[in-house]
Amino acid sequence: MQKLLRPTSSSVPIFSVSVVSPFLSLPLNPSKGSNFAPSRSMAAAAAPVAGPRNLRKLVQKGIAGVAELKQLYKDKFFGKSSDKMVEYLQSSVGIIHKNHAESITSFIKKSVDEELEDNSSSVQPLQKKRLTFCVEGNISVGKTTFLQRIANETIELRDLVEVVPEPISKWQDVGPDHFNILDAFYAEPQRYAYTFQNYVFVTRVMQERESSGGIKPLRLMERSVFSDRMVFVRAVHEANWMNEMEISIYDSWFDPVVSSLPGLIPDGFIYLRASPDTCHKRMKLRKRTEEGGVSLDYLRDLHEKHESWLFPSQSGNHGVFLVNKLPQHVDNSLHPNIRDRVFYLEGDHMHSSIQKVPALVLDCEPNIDFSKDVEAKRQYARQVAEFFEFVKKKQEVPSKEAVEGQPQVVLPHEGGLWLPDGKPFPQSALKPLDFRRAMSFRSG
């Protein structure tokens, strides 16, 4: 090997790359006028000789070929200054001359860049997409319990899910003067409703960016900009805490901003559902100071607004479920545990970006002590895991036919509004309520 690599005359032939098999494409001082035909990568590198001595040093360090050298670059130096790899080659590998280390670094960097450029169009569709589900529900429905006890503590979800709670701390500490916009809104809702709702949107954008780099397959975010608009902004507007000019301004930027920030658009929704009476009882038990002014009527109205957002009826009587049956081909793609709990968002009132987005309804009516009833906790976790698999498969093999023509809801209760305990919701609770006496609190 050494004899073959030693030059014997001034007209040195350029040996075939097979002579240095561990480094099939690393340039070895190609001379002018030779019969050597460099590859595209070698020509692009235009690097001076690395030399057999340096190649032997690389091999001794366990870098047996160009593939290993490229992997080293990707693992340690990709996106960093080339000087970092040059320093490594000199200090750790023992390449004496800096220009040799620079030559190798330049060649490898250009090779990797070319591969990424050439393969970007074909690789991108094959990359696994991280899914985002937004967890929606009324005040005191159990979002905190769900996110902390079920998503974080079950075998089915803890390695699958990253939990992103609502950014309440950001609302309580704004700017260098540490303003508490949440308290200001509680104290003077008519003065601060518009300001608060604007800042809520901003913090959701900030939160989405901060959590976008996670590596777990599923991101669970507490509430969304869509429930902000369809539930809470609507509530303060109806209470006259946000006037017509303010709601027009809000809507004028909401649509274009959401449309330009795809990270805000979830792959699915999880709707935690319980009757307003149940939520009111839970709210009283936990005794949060901020919730002192929240009435049962207000919880009923928030419930109705969730229902009319997610489950609008064709008759316009918001909150009444449509009795529909899923097509057979969708039945087959859903796990039996969630077959009657999944529907697609649709309707003229629905923002275009979440039309046909799937949603899972979870029954949060019963009071369950999850520290004791471990099986109940795992049952909820399994339903979320099964919904995740359903959405993931739908995105891997998109089927336009499977989405078009979906019913608005597949959680019917004959005779009116569905409740988790199977009892009809009183129609009187669906009548318009006076919101001027209700505080629009945002606690979870």
C-alpha positions as CSV (number, residue, x, y, z in Angstrom):
1,M,0.0,0.0,0.0
2,Q,2.7,2.4,1.0
3,K,4.8,1.5,-2.1
4,L,1.9,2.2,-4.4
5,L,1.3,5.6,-2.9
6,R,4.9,6.8,-3.1
7,P,5.6,9.0,-6.1
8,T,8.3,7.6,-8.4
9,S,8.7,10.3,-11.1
10,S,7.7,13.8,-11.9
11,S,4.9,12.5,-14.0
12,V,3.1,10.9,-11.2
13,P,0.1,8.9,-12.2
14,I,-3.0,9.5,-10.2
15,F,-3.9,6.3,-8.6
16,S,-7.5,5.1,-8.8
17,V,-9.6,5.7,-5.8
18,S,-9.8,2.0,-5.1
19,V,-6.2,2.1,-3.9
20,V,-7.3,4.1,-0.9
21,S,-10.5,2.2,-0.4
22,P,-11.4,3.6,3.0
23,F,-11.6,7.1,1.4
24,L,-13.1,6.5,-1.9
25,S,-13.7,10.2,-2.8
26,L,-11.2,12.1,-0.7
27,P,-9.0,14.1,-3.2
28,L,-5.3,12.9,-3.2
29,N,-3.5,15.8,-5.1
30,P,-4.8,15.3,-8.6
31,S,-2.3,16.7,-11.1
32,K,-2.8,18.6,-14.2
33,G,-2.6,16.7,-17.4
34,S,-3.3,13.4,-15.7
35,N,-5.8,10.9,-16.9
36,F,-7.7,11.1,-13.6
37,A,-11.3,12.1,-13.9
38,P,-12.5,13.7,-10.6
39,S,-16.0,13.2,-9.3
40,R,-18.3,16.2,-9.0
41,S,-17.6,16.3,-5.2
42,M,-13.8,16.1,-5.7
43,A,-13.9,18.8,-8.4
44,A,-16.0,21.0,-6.2
45,A,-13.6,20.5,-3.3
46,A,-10.5,21.7,-5.2
47,A,-8.5,20.8,-2.0
48,P,-4.7,20.4,-1.8
49,V,-3.3,17.0,-0.9
50,A,-4.4,15.4,2.3
51,G,-1.6,12.8,2.0
52,P,-1.4,9.1,2.9
53,R,0.1,9.9,6.3
54,N,-3.0,12.0,7.3
55,L,-5.3,9.3,5.9
56,R,-3.6,6.7,8.1
57,K,-4.1,9.0,11.1
58,L,-7.8,9.2,10.4
59,V,-8.1,5.4,10.1
60,Q,-6.2,5.0,13.4
61,K,-8.8,7.3,15.1
62,G,-11.6,5.0,13.8
63,I,-12.5,7.1,10.9
64,A,-12.4,4.4,8.3
65,G,-13.8,6.3,5.3
66,V,-15.4,9.4,3.9
67,A,-18.8,8.2,5.1
68,E,-17.5,8.2,8.7
69,L,-15.8,11.6,8.2
70,K,-19.1,13.1,6.9
71,Q,-21.0,11.6,9.9
72,L,-18.4,13.2,12.2
73,Y,-19.0,16.5,10.6
74,K,-22.8,16.1,10.8
75,D,-22.6,15.1,14.5
76,K,-20.1,17.6,15.8
77,F,-19.7,20.5,13.4
78,F,-22.7,20.9,11.2
79,G,-23.9,24.5,11.4
80,K,-20.8,25.6,13.2
81,S,-17.6,27.4,12.1
82,S,-15.3,25.3,9.9
83,D,-12.5,26.3,12.3
84,K,-14.0,23.9,14.9
85,M,-13.5,20.9,12.7
86,V,-10.0,22.1,11.6
87,E,-9.0,22.4,15.3
88,Y,-10.4,18.9,16.0
89,L,-8.5,17.4,13.1
90,Q,-5.3,19.0,14.3
91,S,-5.6,18.4,18.0
92,S,-7.5,15.0,18.2
93,V,-6.5,13.3,14.9
94,G,-2.9,14.7,14.8
95,I,-3.0,16.3,11.4
96,I,0.1,18.6,11.6
97,H,-0.4,21.1,8.8
98,K,-3.4,23.4,9.2
99,N,-3.8,23.7,5.4
100,H,-4.3,19.9,5.2
101,A,-6.9,20.0,8.0
102,E,-8.6,22.9,6.2
103,S,-8.5,20.9,2.9
104,I,-10.3,17.9,4.4
105,T,-12.8,20.1,6.3
106,S,-13.7,22.0,3.1
107,F,-14.1,18.9,1.1
108,I,-16.3,17.2,3.7
109,K,-18.4,20.3,4.3
110,K,-19.1,20.8,0.6
111,S,-19.9,17.1,0.1
112,V,-22.4,17.2,2.9
113,D,-23.9,20.5,1.7
114,E,-24.3,19.0,-1.8
115,E,-26.0,15.9,-0.5
116,L,-28.4,17.9,1.5
117,E,-29.2,20.1,-1.4
118,D,-29.6,17.2,-3.8
119,N,-31.8,15.2,-1.5
120,S,-33.9,17.9,0.1
121,S,-36.8,17.5,-2.2
122,S,-37.0,13.7,-1.8
123,V,-36.1,13.5,1.9
124,Q,-38.5,16.2,3.2
125,P,-41.8,14.2,2.6
126,L,-40.3,11.2,4.3
127,Q,-39.4,13.1,7.5
128,K,-41.7,12.3,10.5
129,K,-43.9,15.2,11.3
130,R,-44.4,16.0,14.9
131,L,-48.1,16.3,15.7
132,T,-49.8,19.0,17.9
133,F,-53.1,18.5,19.7
134,C,-54.8,21.4,21.5
135,V,-56.7,20.5,24.6
136,E,-59.9,22.5,25.0
137,G,-62.6,22.7,27.6
138,N,-64.5,24.8,30.1
139,I,-63.2,26.4,33.3
140,S,-62.6,23.6,35.9
141,V,-63.4,20.8,33.4
142,G,-60.1,19.1,34.4
143,K,-57.5,20.3,31.9
144,T,-54.8,20.6,34.6
145,T,-55.5,17.1,35.9
146,F,-55.6,15.7,32.4
147,L,-52.2,17.2,31.4
148,Q,-50.4,16.5,34.7
149,R,-51.8,13.2,35.8
150,I,-52.7,11.5,32.6
151,A,-50.4,12.9,29.9
152,N,-47.3,12.9,32.2
153,E,-47.8,9.9,34.4
154,T,-49.0,7.0,32.2
155,I,-46.9,4.5,30.3
156,E,-49.0,5.1,27.2
157,L,-48.3,8.8,27.0
158,R,-45.3,9.9,29.0
159,D,-42.7,9.1,26.3
160,L,-45.0,10.2,23.6
161,V,-46.2,13.6,24.8
162,E,-44.7,17.0,25.6
163,V,-47.2,19.0,27.7
164,V,-47.4,22.8,27.0
165,P,-49.6,24.4,29.6
166,E,-51.4,27.7,29.1
167,P,-48.9,30.6,29.5
168,I,-50.6,32.1,32.5
169,S,-47.3,33.2,34.1
170,K,-46.6,35.4,31.0
171,W,-49.9,37.2,31.6
172,Q,-48.9,37.8,35.2
173,D,-45.5,39.3,34.5
174,V,-45.3,41.6,31.5
175,G,-42.2,43.6,30.7
176,P,-39.5,45.1,32.9
177,D,-42.1,46.6,35.2
178,H,-43.7,43.2,35.7
179,F,-47.3,44.3,34.9
180,N,-50.0,41.8,35.6
181,I,-52.4,42.1,32.7
182,L,-54.5,39.2,34.1
183,D,-55.1,41.1,37.3
184,A,-55.8,44.3,35.4
185,F,-58.4,42.5,33.3
186,Y,-60.1,41.0,36.4
187,A,-60.3,44.4,38.0
188,E,-61.5,46.4,34.9
189,P,-62.7,44.0,32.2
190,Q,-64.3,46.7,30.1
191,R,-61.0,48.7,30.0
192,Y,-58.6,45.8,29.5
193,A,-60.5,43.1,27.6
194,Y,-59.1,44.0,24.2
195,T,-55.6,44.6,25.6
196,F,-55.7,41.3,27.4
197,Q,-57.0,39.2,24.5
198,N,-54.3,40.7,22.2
199,Y,-51.6,39.8,24.6
200,V,-53.1,36.3,25.0
201,F,-52.6,35.8,21.3
202,V,-49.1,37.1,21.4
203,T,-48.1,34.8,24.2
204,R,-49.6,31.8,22.3
205,V,-47.3,32.7,19.4
206,M,-44.4,33.0,21.7
207,Q,-45.2,29.7,23.4
208,E,-45.6,27.9,20.1
209,R,-42.1,29.1,19.0
210,E,-40.6,28.2,22.4
211,S,-42.0,24.6,22.3
212,S,-41.5,24.0,18.5
213,G,-38.1,22.4,19.0
214,G,-39.3,19.4,21.1
215,I,-38.4,15.9,20.0
216,K,-41.4,14.0,21.4
217,P,-43.9,12.9,18.7
218,L,-46.9,14.6,20.2
219,R,-47.2,18.1,21.6
220,L,-50.2,18.8,23.8
221,M,-51.0,22.5,24.1
222,E,-53.5,23.8,26.6
223,R,-56.2,25.7,24.6
224,S,-55.5,27.5,21.3
225,V,-55.9,30.8,19.4
226,F,-59.1,29.3,18.0
227,S,-60.9,28.8,21.4
228,D,-59.6,32.3,22.3
229,R,-61.5,33.7,19.3
230,M,-64.6,31.4,19.3
231,V,-65.2,31.3,23.0
232,F,-63.5,33.9,25.1
233,V,-63.3,36.9,22.7
234,R,-66.9,36.1,21.7
235,A,-67.9,36.2,25.4
236,V,-66.3,39.6,26.2
237,H,-67.7,41.0,23.0
238,E,-71.2,39.9,23.9
239,A,-70.7,41.4,27.4
240,N,-69.8,44.7,25.7
241,W,-66.3,44.6,27.2
242,M,-64.9,44.7,23.7
243,N,-66.7,47.2,21.4
244,E,-67.4,46.8,17.7
245,M,-64.3,48.7,16.6
246,E,-62.1,46.5,18.8
247,I,-63.6,43.2,17.6
248,S,-63.1,44.4,14.0
249,I,-59.5,45.3,14.7
250,Y,-59.0,41.9,16.3
251,D,-60.5,40.0,13.4
252,S,-58.6,42.1,10.8
253,W,-55.3,40.7,12.0
254,F,-56.4,37.4,13.4
255,D,-57.0,35.6,10.0
256,P,-53.9,36.7,8.2
257,V,-51.6,36.2,11.2
258,V,-52.9,32.7,11.8
259,S,-52.7,31.8,8.1
260,S,-49.1,32.8,8.1
261,L,-48.1,30.9,11.2
262,P,-48.8,27.2,10.5
263,G,-47.4,26.2,13.9
264,L,-50.6,27.6,15.5
265,I,-52.8,25.3,13.6
266,P,-53.1,22.0,15.4
267,D,-53.3,18.5,13.8
268,G,-56.1,17.6,16.1
269,F,-58.2,18.8,19.1
270,I,-59.0,17.1,22.3
271,Y,-62.2,18.4,23.9
272,L,-62.6,17.6,27.6
273,R,-66.3,17.7,28.1
274,A,-68.4,18.0,31.3
275,S,-71.7,19.7,32.2
276,P,-71.5,23.2,33.6
277,D,-72.8,22.0,36.9
278,T,-70.0,19.6,37.3
279,C,-67.4,22.3,36.4
280,H,-69.0,24.7,38.9
281,K,-68.8,22.1,41.7
282,R,-65.1,21.5,40.9
283,M,-64.4,25.2,40.8
284,K,-65.9,25.6,44.2
285,L,-63.8,22.7,45.6
286,R,-60.5,24.0,44.4
287,K,-61.3,27.6,45.6
288,R,-59.0,29.6,43.3
289,T,-59.1,33.2,44.3
290,E,-59.3,34.4,40.7
291,E,-62.5,32.4,40.2
292,G,-64.5,34.0,43.0
293,G,-66.7,36.0,40.6
294,V,-67.4,33.2,38.1
295,S,-71.0,32.2,38.2
296,L,-72.8,29.0,37.1
297,D,-74.6,31.0,34.4
298,Y,-71.2,32.1,33.1
299,L,-70.0,28.5,33.0
300,R,-73.1,27.5,31.2
301,D,-72.5,30.2,28.6
302,L,-68.8,29.1,28.1
303,H,-70.1,25.6,27.7
304,E,-72.5,26.7,25.1
305,K,-69.8,28.6,23.2
306,H,-67.6,25.6,23.2
307,E,-70.5,23.5,21.8
308,S,-71.5,26.0,19.2
309,W,-67.9,26.3,18.0
310,L,-67.3,22.6,17.8
311,F,-70.8,21.2,17.2
312,P,-73.0,23.6,15.3
313,S,-76.4,22.3,14.3
314,Q,-77.9,22.9,10.9
315,S,-80.9,24.5,12.4
316,G,-78.8,27.2,14.1
317,N,-79.8,26.0,17.6
318,H,-76.2,26.0,18.9
319,G,-75.2,23.2,21.1
320,V,-77.5,20.5,19.8
321,F,-75.8,17.4,18.4
322,L,-76.5,16.1,14.9
323,V,-77.3,12.4,14.8
324,N,-75.0,11.1,12.1
325,K,-73.1,7.9,11.5
326,L,-69.6,7.6,10.3
327,P,-69.0,6.0,6.9
328,Q,-67.9,2.4,7.1
329,H,-64.4,3.2,5.7
330,V,-63.8,5.6,8.6
331,D,-65.1,3.1,11.1
332,N,-62.5,0.7,10.0
333,S,-59.7,3.2,10.5
334,L,-60.7,4.1,14.0
335,H,-59.9,2.0,17.1
336,P,-63.0,0.7,18.7
337,N,-62.2,2.6,21.9
338,I,-62.6,5.9,20.1
339,R,-64.9,5.0,17.2
340,D,-67.8,7.0,18.6
341,R,-65.7,9.8,20.0
342,V,-64.0,11.3,16.9
343,F,-65.4,13.9,14.6
344,Y,-64.2,16.5,12.1
345,L,-64.6,20.2,12.6
346,E,-66.6,21.9,10.0
347,G,-69.1,24.7,9.4
348,D,-69.4,28.1,7.9
349,H,-68.3,29.7,11.1
350,M,-65.1,27.6,11.3
351,H,-61.8,29.2,10.5
352,S,-60.6,27.8,7.1
353,S,-57.3,26.5,8.6
354,I,-59.1,24.1,10.9
355,Q,-61.8,22.9,8.6
356,K,-61.8,19.0,8.6
357,V,-59.4,18.9,11.5
358,P,-60.2,15.8,13.7
359,A,-61.2,16.1,17.3
360,L,-61.5,13.6,20.1
361,V,-64.1,14.1,22.8
362,L,-63.2,12.8,26.3
363,D,-65.9,12.4,29.0
364,C,-64.8,14.4,32.0
365,E,-68.1,14.2,33.8
366,P,-67.3,11.6,36.4
367,N,-65.1,12.6,39.4
368,I,-62.2,10.1,39.4
369,D,-59.4,9.9,41.9
370,F,-56.6,9.1,39.5
371,S,-54.2,8.4,42.3
372,K,-56.4,5.4,43.2
373,D,-58.1,4.5,40.0
374,V,-55.1,3.7,37.9
375,E,-57.1,1.8,35.3
376,A,-59.3,4.8,34.6
377,K,-56.3,7.0,34.1
378,R,-54.8,4.5,31.7
379,Q,-58.1,4.2,29.8
380,Y,-58.0,8.0,29.1
381,A,-54.3,7.7,28.1
382,R,-55.1,4.8,25.7
383,Q,-57.8,6.9,24.0
384,V,-55.3,9.7,23.4
385,A,-52.7,7.3,22.1
386,E,-55.2,5.7,19.8
387,F,-56.3,9.1,18.5
388,F,-52.6,10.0,17.9
389,E,-52.1,6.9,15.8
390,F,-55.3,7.6,13.9
391,V,-54.2,11.2,13.0
392,K,-50.7,10.1,12.2
393,K,-51.8,7.4,9.8
394,K,-54.3,9.8,8.1
395,Q,-51.5,12.3,7.5
396,E,-49.1,9.6,6.2
397,V,-51.7,8.4,3.7
398,P,-53.9,11.4,3.0
399,S,-57.3,10.5,1.6
400,K,-59.4,13.3,0.3
401,E,-62.4,11.0,0.0
402,A,-62.1,9.9,3.7
403,V,-62.3,13.5,4.8
404,E,-64.9,15.0,2.5
405,G,-68.5,14.3,3.5
406,Q,-67.7,13.7,7.1
407,P,-70.7,14.3,9.5
408,Q,-70.4,17.2,11.8
409,V,-70.5,15.0,14.9
410,V,-70.6,11.3,15.9
411,L,-71.5,11.7,19.5
412,P,-75.3,11.9,19.3
413,H,-77.8,11.9,22.1
414,E,-81.3,11.7,20.8
415,G,-83.5,14.5,22.1
416,G,-80.9,17.3,22.3
417,L,-77.5,18.1,23.9
418,W,-75.3,15.2,24.8
419,L,-74.0,15.0,28.3
420,P,-71.4,12.5,29.6
421,D,-73.9,10.8,32.0
422,G,-76.4,10.3,29.2
423,K,-79.0,12.8,30.4
424,P,-80.4,15.5,28.1
425,F,-79.2,19.0,28.8
426,P,-82.0,21.4,29.8
427,Q,-83.0,23.5,26.8
428,S,-83.4,26.5,29.2
429,A,-79.7,26.6,29.7
430,L,-79.2,27.2,26.0
431,K,-81.0,30.5,26.0
432,P,-79.0,33.7,25.7
433,L,-77.5,34.8,29.0
434,D,-76.6,38.2,30.3
435,F,-72.8,38.4,30.3
436,R,-72.5,41.9,31.7
437,R,-72.6,40.4,35.2
438,A,-70.1,37.7,34.4
439,M,-66.3,38.0,34.7
440,S,-64.4,36.5,31.7
441,F,-61.9,34.6,33.7
442,R,-59.3,32.4,31.9
443,S,-58.3,30.0,34.6
444,G,-58.1,26.4,33.4
